[in-house]
Amino acid sequence: MPSDQARSSKKRVLEPAEIEKKARALAAKGYSMTAAAKAMQTSYRRLRELCASLIKPIHWPHRSISQQEVIKKRKGVLRPGQKEGLKRGTQSRRSKGRHTVDGRTGNIDYLAPFYGVSPRTVYRRMQKGLTVEQALKGSRVPKARKPVLNEIQND
């Protein structure tokens, strides 16, 4: 006959109705499915199968309480090297697309109205090979002149 110790060490097998009731309570508290399975001392697989067979599904949180706590502790704390990397990234993003012309700094959409030119015109001029300053100030790209009929005859 088994002793009292052996009887008390055996796991009590929960009925599906009990598991469902406890699972709903734990999900409402913010436990993940894995954490709930551990708390109920049942396997994750058994809990998942039971949840799949339910008529009214259990809505598990996107992040468990333990994950939320870890994220909260980590918030604002950077690993070594992260801070410098973030500064470099911010500087490069800020400098991209920024130009300084006559002491004004900004992107082309910002600078164009100061020179009475549409941003589209500036972009088109830059595609033709002008610098930002030339494109804003109105320097025109010299067109390749077609020879006039008289010039062809005189040659």
C-alpha positions in Angstrom: 0.0 0.0 0.0 1.4 3.5 -0.9 2.3 5.7 1.9 0.8 9.1 2.7 3.8 10.8 1.1 3.4 9.0 -2.2 -0.3 9.9 -2.4 0.3 13.6 -1.7 3.1 13.8 -4.3 0.8 12.6 -7.1 -0.5 15.3 -9.4 -4.2 15.9 -9.3 -5.6 15.6 -12.8 -7.9 18.5 -13.6 -11.1 17.9 -15.5 -11.6 19.8 -18.7 -14.3 22.0 -17.2 -11.9 23.0 -14.3 -9.1 23.7 -16.8 -11.4 25.9 -18.8 -12.6 27.9 -15.8 -9.0 28.4 -14.5 -7.7 29.2 -18.0 -10.4 31.9 -18.5 -9.5 33.4 -15.1 -5.8 33.4 -15.8 -6.3 34.9 -19.3 -8.4 37.7 -17.7 -5.5 38.4 -15.3 -3.1 38.8 -18.3 -1.4 35.4 -18.3 -0.2 34.0 -21.6 -1.2 30.5 -22.6 2.2 29.1 -21.7 2.2 30.8 -18.2 -1.4 29.6 -17.6 -0.4 26.0 -18.5 2.5 26.2 -16.0 0.3 27.7 -13.3 -2.3 24.9 -13.7 0.4 22.2 -13.9 -0.8 20.9 -17.2 0.9 20.7 -20.5 0.7 23.5 -23.0 -0.4 21.0 -25.7 -3.4 19.8 -23.6 -4.4 23.4 -22.8 -4.2 24.4 -26.5 -6.3 21.3 -27.5 -8.9 22.1 -24.9 -9.0 25.8 -26.0 -9.4 24.7 -29.6 -12.5 22.6 -28.8 -14.3 25.4 -26.8 -17.4 27.0 -28.3 -16.6 30.4 -26.8 -12.8 31.0 -27.4 -10.5 32.3 -24.7 -8.8 35.6 -25.7 -5.2 35.4 -24.5 -3.3 38.7 -24.2 -0.8 39.7 -26.9 1.9 39.9 -24.3 1.9 38.1 -20.9 2.4 39.9 -17.6 6.0 38.7 -17.4 6.8 40.0 -20.9 5.2 43.4 -20.0 7.3 43.6 -16.8 10.5 42.9 -18.7 9.7 45.5 -21.4 8.8 48.0 -18.6 12.2 47.4 -16.9 14.1 47.7 -20.2 12.3 50.9 -21.4 14.8 53.7 -21.7 17.8 51.4 -20.8 20.2 51.0 -23.7 22.9 48.4 -24.1 26.5 49.6 -24.6 27.0 51.1 -28.1 23.3 51.5 -28.7 23.2 55.2 -27.7 26.1 56.1 -30.1 24.4 54.1 -32.9 21.1 55.9 -32.3 22.9 59.3 -32.4 24.7 58.5 -35.6 21.5 57.2 -37.2 19.5 60.3 -36.2 22.2 62.6 -37.5 22.4 60.9 -40.9 18.6 60.9 -41.2 18.4 64.6 -40.4 21.2 65.5 -42.9 19.7 63.5 -45.8 17.9 65.8 -48.2 19.0 69.0 -46.4 20.7 71.7 -48.3 22.1 75.1 -47.3 21.7 77.9 -49.8 22.3 81.6 -48.8 22.3 80.7 -45.1 18.9 78.9 -45.3 18.9 75.2 -44.5 16.1 72.8 -45.4 14.9 70.4 -48.0 14.0 71.4 -51.5 10.3 71.7 -50.7 11.1 74.2 -48.0 13.7 76.2 -50.0 11.9 76.5 -53.3 9.3 79.1 -52.3 12.0 81.5 -51.1 13.4 81.6 -54.6 10.0 81.7 -56.4 10.4 78.3 -58.0 8.3 75.2 -57.7 10.0 72.1 -56.1 9.3 70.1 -59.2 11.2 72.6 -61.3 14.2 72.4 -58.9 14.2 68.6 -59.1 14.0 68.6 -62.9 16.9 71.1 -63.1 19.0 68.9 -60.7 18.3 65.9 -63.0 19.7 67.9 -65.8 23.0 68.4 -63.9 22.7 71.7 -62.0 23.6 72.0 -58.4 21.0 72.8 -55.8 22.0 76.4 -55.7 21.9 76.8 -59.4 18.6 75.1 -59.7 17.0 77.3 -57.0 18.5 80.6 -58.3 17.3 79.9 -61.8 20.4 79.2 -63.8 19.3 77.6 -66.9 20.9 74.6 -68.6 22.3 75.7 -71.9 20.4 73.8 -74.6 22.3 72.3 -77.5 21.5 74.6 -80.3 20.2 73.2 -83.5 22.0 74.7 -86.4 19.9 77.1 -88.4 19.4 76.6 -92.1 21.6 79.6 -93.0 24.5 78.4 -90.9 24.4 75.0 -92.6 24.5 76.6 -96.0 27.4 79.0 -95.1 29.7 76.1 -93.9 
